[in-house]
Structures are given as structure tokens and as C-alpha cells.
């Protein structure tokens, strides 16, 4: 038979409050990654949302749109991976390293 543990409840509420704060902070933190040696750069916030994309004019070749598309996908993918790593690192600090699936 388990008994109610008020300390555990307070700790869970504290972690929840910290995670809400972290989510808001991560919205403001941006990582950037480039592809093609800086020809395309993607900027993603800590919640994994693409917030900006820059394309250098010299990469825009109407005869080779496929290359530009590939560079965009590569830059976005890299920036989302970097944002995810940042998110996981910051979450580990809040949760004390506990894996809590579905929080983000």
C-alpha cells in the first residue's frame, strides 16, 4: 500500500513549473546551421521551429533548383538537430537527467 508523499508532489510541481519556464526560454534561443559552406543558413529556435532562412544570391541558379532545394533541406535538418540537442541538454538540467517522454 502506497501512501501520499507531499514532498514528491511538491517536487513534481516544481519540475513542471521549471519545464514551462524552459519552454518559453527555448522559444527565444536560436541555433543556426549552414549548408554548402554558408550558402544556405537555417535558424531554428529551441522548440524546433524554423524562424529564419538565408540564401546567398550566388546559389540561386534557375538551371539547378534541385541543388538549392537540397541545401535548404540540409541546413534546416542540421539546425533542427542542433535545437533538439540544446533542448535535451536543458531539459536534463531541469529534470535531473530523468527521461520524461512527451514533455516537448
Secondary structure, 3 states (H helix, E strand, C coil): CCCCCHHHHHHHHHHHHHHHHHHHHHHHCEEEEEECCCCEEEEEECCCCEEEEEECHHHCCCCCHHHHHHHHHHHHHHHHHHHHHHHHHHHHHHHCCCCCCCCC
